[in-house]
Amino acid sequence: MSSIAKKPRSVKRQKGTKKPPRFTIKKDSLGRRYAFDKRTGKRASLSKAEKERVSRKKVTITFRGITDKKKSQAAKKGWETRRRNKRSEAAKRGWETKRKKVIAETIIRERPPTFAEETGALIPEGMRMHVLNGIADRSERYPKVATAADIAWIDLQVDVRRQNQALIQGIKESTMFTPRFDRLYGEGHGTHIRYDLYAHARDLEDIDQIIDYLDQDEDNDYVARELYTLYFSPEVA
């Protein structure tokens, strides 16, 4: 039994698929260019092939241009956001630095009472002890240590007064920055030690005794080296 002939139908292309090129441009053995029609398998007009190539190139350029433009706009927006955030952070640090400098100049010029003198010392007079080879001893032997200890003492008083001003203004966020120390022991530990303990020291001997107590206390994991760094360079600690 013979098969029934069916009417030929064109196959529908899927939506969004790119139409393949009809013509191909080649060169013969003498280097001459000629066009080849893929549908018929015969040679075709070179001008038609070149016209098709130009039209396909325009579509590609237009499509890529739209995509690149969107990417460029998104990249630019992200870059602007990062730059704005960086400027905001830099402005905040600059403002904090200026305020800290003003307070420091006031402390150096006017020599107001220390925080311990204003609010009371942490260690009672009868319980004071001298820690061997602490900051107090090393300051007497090494002038550079004495200078660094004095600067750290002024910075401590500045931080405490700045923190008090923030609390009076209703700012709950701490103005003290101790990033590394907080990563080691938990957020807020650095501020707690500087504000609640170091600030109530009368002198370097009190600082030594507080650090020695924290280092020996079995209820925490504080290390003396990190505690001294917290005193000298809180933003590094």
Buried (B, 14 or more C-beta within 10 A) or exposed (E): EEEEEEEEEEEEEEEEEEEEEBBBBEEEEEEEEBBBBEEEEEEBEBEEBBEBBEEBEEEEEEEEEEEEEEEEEEEEEEEEEEEEEEEEEEEEEEEEEEBBEEBBEBBEEEEEEBBBEEEEBBBEEEEEEEBEEBBBBBBEEEEEBBEBBEEBBBBBBBBBBBBBEBEEEEEEEBBBBBEBBBEBBEEBBBBBBBBEBBBBBBBBBBBBBBBBBBBEEEEEEBBBEBBBBBBBBBEEB
